[in-house]
Amino acid sequence: MTASVGSLPRCLSRPSQTSDPWGRYYTSPLVSRSLIDGIEAPQPKLLLELGSGSGSLSSAAANRWQDAKLVTVDVDCRAPRRLDASDTTPRLKHTHFVHDVLDEALSDRIGLKLGTVDVAVCNPPYIRPRWRSDFGKILEDAGLSGALLSLFDAGADLLFLAQNLRLLRNNGKLGLILPDGLVTAERFSRVRQTLLRQHFVQQVVQLPRGVFKGTEAQTYLAVLTKSAGETGEVSLKQMGTDGRLSAAIHVGQDAAVKRLDYAFHAASQVSAHRSCESPLPTSFRQVLTAVVRGSICSSAIPSFPKPVFHLGDFAKPMGEQAVRIVPRRFALDARTAQRVAHDARLAVPGDILVARVGRSLADQVALVVHGPCVISDCIFALRAADDHREKLYRFLESEMGRLALGSAAHGVAARFMSKSNLFDIHF
Ligand SMILES: C[S@@+](CC[C@H](N)C(=O)[O-])C[C@H]1O[C@@H](n2cnc3c(N)ncnc32)[C@H](O)[C@@H]1O
């Protein structure tokens, strides 16, 4: 085993989504084994792990491919340089480097030629490093620079992915742990499209929340084969808390560009199946005549002259048969409503209110009955024609509705839902 000490990256000054400045959240042996088991590679000669941390992924890989040479890299000089000592497999061919993975010249620093690695495994840090010109080159080499609206959108997760792609050989395998953004956010749909067109993305497994100690982030396992032709279909699965995988559902490339999470596609497939039995409209886009987003931000609520309906004003769920009504104290008479409408957006009787942000947004539903009311910018008012309103409300109060709202939302600490996420819900 050898170790070389390279330069540390410059300070990470942009705000991070996690509380650890290097995004050190370590993979459990259960998840590591599942990722390694999902990689079809009979006898790889060269294995790589960038951002190796505690070495959980490398240990699982080294146990499976005992004759391979293993190279690991981490910037944290306290990260172990040897694999788990309790593991008895001899690993004479392990080399660890303390170095910045986001160095454009990484391949020279660690003595690996670009395009030579057989299998790479990686759980990248979910942080935003301060932008450097190296990053543009890394993204460009990996064919990803044109996939971003702005290069500054690239977080360490995407940069690590790109660096892995540079080092992998054609037909080499990459097993990755990915954050929610790259898998579901609209702003990364061109990244997904580029990856799906250039490589064969074999499968994406949605992990249970809380699988990494210290964070509730939604994460996924993904396996791809570099430059192995376009992806026609991706297999999507979900892992239970006991580590068991669900049966796969398969989605075509266009659907996978939109999102790559099991929960979203499983819910759409259930409702597509139902719609074969029912002639009624089944997507929110078809039944909503308007979606009004409130305009009063939370800091302006106390000084606003009228009560503003906000996240804390939703009643707790009371069962699928109950109707949660916006309390009378929020109702404005017609004259006041006309006046207030100059300064704020109003929901009107018949509108169904849902939360747009927050960890428990899937549970927050209320019907406007007593009169127009002012809503905060964390609330959407859904307006539907009379004949669809009841069906829509019942769906939102049901377990299926909760699942659909939960999977439509994304984000880690602050979950949020856009209008287009909402329109895509099927029921
Ligand atoms: C999410 S942890 C994953 C650790 C390990 N691979 C695992 O799965 O348990 C990310 C790792 O990347 C390392 N890291 C963060 N920024 C890095 C950089 N610029 N260069 C190299 N390693 C980095 C952290 O020290 C940490 O060990």
The ligand as a Gaussian input file, in Angstrom:
#p B3LYP/6-31G(d) Opt

LIG

0 1
 C      -20.260000      10.976000       0.938000
 S      -18.658000      10.633000       1.491000
 C      -18.488000       9.007000       0.891000
 C      -17.410000       8.221000       1.542000
 C      -17.334000       6.765000       1.103000
 N      -17.122000       6.686000      -0.320000
 C      -18.570000       6.018000       1.461000
 O      -19.331000       5.710000       0.551000
 O      -18.770000       5.761000       2.637000
 C      -17.696000      11.629000       0.384000
 C      -16.200000      11.517000       0.556000
 O      -15.587000      12.401000      -0.392000
 C      -14.484000      13.057000       0.229000
 N      -14.253000      14.306000      -0.501000
 C      -14.987000      15.452000      -0.466000
 N      -14.460000      16.360000      -1.313000
 C      -13.389000      15.780000      -1.910000
 C      -12.450000      16.209000      -2.889000
 N      -12.515000      17.420000      -3.452000
 N      -11.480000      15.333000      -3.240000
 C      -11.402000      14.107000      -2.682000
 N      -12.249000      13.648000      -1.762000
 C      -13.256000      14.464000      -1.378000
 C      -14.883000      13.220000       1.684000
 O      -13.765000      13.347000       2.522000
 C      -15.680000      11.917000       1.933000
 O      -14.845000      10.909000       2.425000

